[in-house]
Amino acid sequence: MIKNFISYLIILILVLISVAFFTLLERKVLSYMQIRKGPNKVGLMGLLQPISDALKLFTKEILTLENWNLIPFLLSPLIGMMIALLLWILYPQLFHFMDMKWGLLFFLCCSSISVYPIIIAGWSSNSKYALLGAYRGVAQTISYEVSFSLILFSILLITSTFNLKNILLFQHYSLLFLPLFPLILMWLVSCLAETNRTPFDFTEGESELVSGFNVEYMSTSFALIFMAEYANILFISLLTSILFLGPYLLFFKTTLIAFFFLWVRSTFPRYRYDKLMNLAWKSFLPFTLNFLFFSFILKSMLHIY
């Protein structure tokens, strides 16, 4: 029990360090893609910039709002951060840890709960812009949960396991990326929508909603919201590597997929909201449902051979 707790604590510390330097990577990638330098003053080539940003955010004053609901307002970023860190229990380590038999089911439960901090944050701010951003976030998360689940069902049908380690072992000789290539494309788009990232960042639409659901947040609360977002991005990148790209060079492949999130942000403009919903319900849903039959045929062929 103590060994498991220490292992999880080490993972959390490493995740928090990764989140800090992932923000620096994002700013560097965006700056070089826009032909500018980016952060390069604090420390060697700007390497200490995340520490400087953290000190600035965590030492800022929290102002009192006129119409806020105090307890939900302060608790929602904390709940979001807890859910994001709880997902890292599923990290498939080589040494013994919490080897969850129903790992993917646990992931679906946590990702479904992650809409609650957004809606609580929007409602408790008592701002119409924050509430509209929260409504958008809940609607798009629920919409893409459906395609998320159906893509996972296809993988579960082939591998016959919910355990992430067993899914990795299944891909020792053949990667699921090859037979399920159309699914990985839809999975990546769904990941962008699920994590509220560009071009689907409708919860934070600056052009329409000032700053979206987090418009009234500041200081530590603001930092926690974005730490949760980046921790989710890193976990989704890891999960994509596990589900589709096999056990070898896992760190490299996770970094590559995390870079994909940044590349998309620097390349695509914000999508239109009605088109996002049409994409979820009229394109992804029928295709993933039909692909389940293909997965069933593939599983039958594997049994024969």
Secondary structure, 3 states (H helix, E strand, C coil): CHHHHHHHHHHHHHHHHHHHHHHHHHHHHHHHHCCCCCCCCCCHHHCCHHHHHHHHHHCCCCCCCCCCCHHHHHHHHHHHHHHHHHHHHHCCCCCCCCCCCCHHHHHHHHHHHCHHHHHHHHHHCCCHHHHHHHHHHHHHHHHHHHHHHHHHHHHHHHHCCCCHHHHHHHCCCCCCCCCCHHHHHHHHHHHHHHCCCCCCCHHHCHHHHCCHHHCCCCHHHHHHHHHHHHHHHHHHHHHHHHHHCCCCCHHHHHHHHHHHHHHHHHHCCCCCHHHHHHHHHHHHHHHHHHHHHHHHHHHHHHHHC
